[in-house]
């Protein structure tokens, strides 16, 4: 294994980082993400039930995997809307390093699912859609890709997204764990993304989507899988959940385990931190967009307008006179 700079290879796991890598002989590039204090702060702040916390932890790891591709500015958002017990997930990654997330769930539906033994991530999501939104800033347009949720989890949905929208052979693995000790519990999340990016366009051939006007029984020719990608996918597919969240296993050592026979190059790790973009100024600007009557309807029993951020749970109080001096 080689590194793109002179920094030493880490023997111990570094939390809250995205580590880019390349396996040049297999035309593969990817990232490993390890989330520790950042995802624990997000999940613990809301006190989510364990199944919801695990699902949101997976969403945070997936968002970090994809959002870390942004360089100096821009925003990547993952959002789900579905009919399952967890009807909404929202995760934002603000380049270069800020992550925030929240989940909305129905406690009664969740209890029913748990009683029936159906609290897997796929069951919690149900049917709906998953959207990836990229805002790169400046004059560039906003991009959004959408994939249907039809009883599958986030890993499978991500694979479907890359197959349909990006048309890049991609493998995604996600894992979440709750570390319980005598001092309490903490959450960890990890992810691995491997993509086949050959220089030769022929190597990127993939199976065509079924033609909608094909005669019944028509056979759609599927190109054979590239041998390099088949090998890379098989090697990456051996990664186990515990390896993605083990605090004693570094991302570099994990990549060496997977790809040492071919050789793997790692690049400079990118830090990730939990941070919300809400501020007093942003909330004031939002409140000014409402009509005077709408603001009067927001006034609580204490005579003030209270606003709680869905992401970080920070509560702020404002004097209504600040917006409507004559009121």
Phi, psi and omega in degrees: 000137179236157178244151183281356177222182184274005182295148178289151176285133182284133174268339181246151183295133173258123181277158174058051176219153169246125183249110176285151179209166177216142171243088189300319181299338181253008181055042184243139170228159180184191179214149169246134178240133174234121180245127178237261181305327182296310182286329177296320179296320180295313185284320183290327183300324183266347181061041182295147168302152187307315180298322179291319179298319180296317180295315180292327175297319175299316180297322179294318179295318179296318179296319178295321178302315184277319183292334181293350176288337176290144186270271188259336181210171181115171183220136175240131180232135169253132178216135174243147169225122186207176185257012180276182178304326173259097188272352177206135168234137174225124177229127178248137170239112177261115180299143010266352191206004189265131182235136174213157185197155169206160179232147173242130184217160177259113185298322180293315179296323179295316179297320178297318180296318179294321179295329181269003180073024183243050182256025175290159178306319180297317180292325180292328180281316183071217182251145180165228178211156175241128181240136172249125181238133180238125173239112186267356179082175181066215183266000182287147184284160178279137180244139176222132174243137184234138175227145182287141169260121183222058177085017177245165179274186184291325177301309182296322179295321178296318178299318180294322179299313181292329179291318185275313190267310184271335182055042177241121176304122188219140172240130178236134173232137182230147178209146178223141179217146174254118180268111183255123179228179178295340180269003181123201182231156177213153183257147175226152177216151179211160180205152176228130174234129179235129182231141179268113185229069180287154176289328182276124184299329180299330180289347181266004181302140181221168181296132177290152173289146182302129179292134183291337183254015180290143177298153179302134179084359181294140180265128178265121182290128178250125180295150179292149181288136179301137184296322180296316179292322178300319178292314180298317181295321179294318180293313180295330182290349179277352181296139181253157184306314186295334179290331181282343183237004182289116182291345180264000179246117181285158177299322179297315180293325176297314180296324177296318178302320186282320193234018186298331182292331181260338183092130182230137178251129177252150182247182184298127179292150179249124181290153177228137179223150175282125180200138178258151180265002181288140177217165176303318182296316180297318181293319177299316179298322178295316181295328179292343180281346178275159177283160178306321180294318179297321178293323177298324179292341180274348185292128181272185181296337180274004178080012181235162176264117180257136179227127177245126180289130179294330184280306187255358178066013177290129180256133178233142177246141180228144176280124180303330181298335179299330182259328182229081185303331183277352184282000000 
